[in-house]
Amino acid sequence: MFENFMTALRVVLPLALFMGIGVLVRTCKVVDRPTMRKVDGLCFRLFMPTLLFKNIYESDVLHHFDGWGFLYILLCILLLFFVAGLLLPRKLLPDGDSAAAVGQAMIRPNYILFGIAVGTSIFGSGSAGIGIVALFGALIVPLVNIFSTLILELNRSGKADLKNLFLSILKNPMIIATLLALTLLTLNIRIPDLLYTVVSDVAGVTTTIAFISLGVSLDLSQTLSNRRTLILAVLARMVVIPLIFLPLTIALGFRDGALCALMIFFAAPTAVASYPMAVAMGADGPLAGQLVCSTTVTSIFTIFCWTFLLRTFGLM
């Protein structure tokens, strides 16, 4: 019991401290939010794709491919899209802009950032477990991007541009990194050690920089203006969705790396990228930002609880 408690603590404590450092450096005016938004762009285009590439490249994922797991994720995303992304926000909220922001928050978890960090803490870098977490991300990332865009478009204008949507998926750095890693593994091409050292060093700073940047971006000062919507949305994203889907996931036999990946998918906070995307597509930007902050703070507690419970029962 104590060992499982410490494992869960090792998962969330570094993340909480990194975010705390981000809040501290912002408070001390060492760096401001506009500067860190540029860092966020660098994380999305360089650091996180490199980390994803490294974890797939170092693991034996081709021998651990889980077709049933991929199908299950697809079915869950479709269900979340129709129910939590479109139906409920439209019924509960008075305007389409707010419904779009909440709908996107329900379906778009911060999977890569939290998934790799949590998976590495539990299974270790280069393990089969972290490889599965990374490979599941290769499916989750493009799918949630597709359905998030559809939610924003359908709530705003009632239609979506599928051609631009497809092109944006092909240009996604996460997709490019995944395809490159899988290609090298399939062709059994090994990167020379001298070059791979650079890849490892770039990937190694991702978690630290990304979570410090997340801490700089946290701003709970405006949450009171939307407190009812935020309370309902945070409860739905961080409590109700995991409580519905994780017991079902366990009952269907998912364990270890696959269960860790699905735990993060269902229990991770809303992705940071949902805020600029909501602003760019005419949704309620301030509400989207508040959802990112609120779910991120809540996730430190909820991910700890889920990790502790799943480890205690020997499921992960």
Protein Blocks (a to p, Z undefined) as FASTA:
>chain_A
ZZmmmmmmmmmmmmmmmmmmmmmmmmnomacfklmmmmmmmmmmmmmmmmmmmmmmmpcf
klmccfklmmmmmmmmmmmmmmmmmmmmmmmpmbfklmmmmmmmmmmccfklmmmmmmmm
mnoghiaklmmmmmmmmmmmmmmmmmmmmmmmmmmnopacfklmmmmmmmpmklmmmmmm
mmmmmnopacdfklmmmmmmmmmmmmmmmmmmmmmmpccklmmmmmmmmmmmmmmmmmmm
mmmmmmmmmmnopahjlmmmmmmmmmmccdfklmmmmmmnopafklmmmmmmmmmmmmmm
mmmmmmmmmmmnopZZ
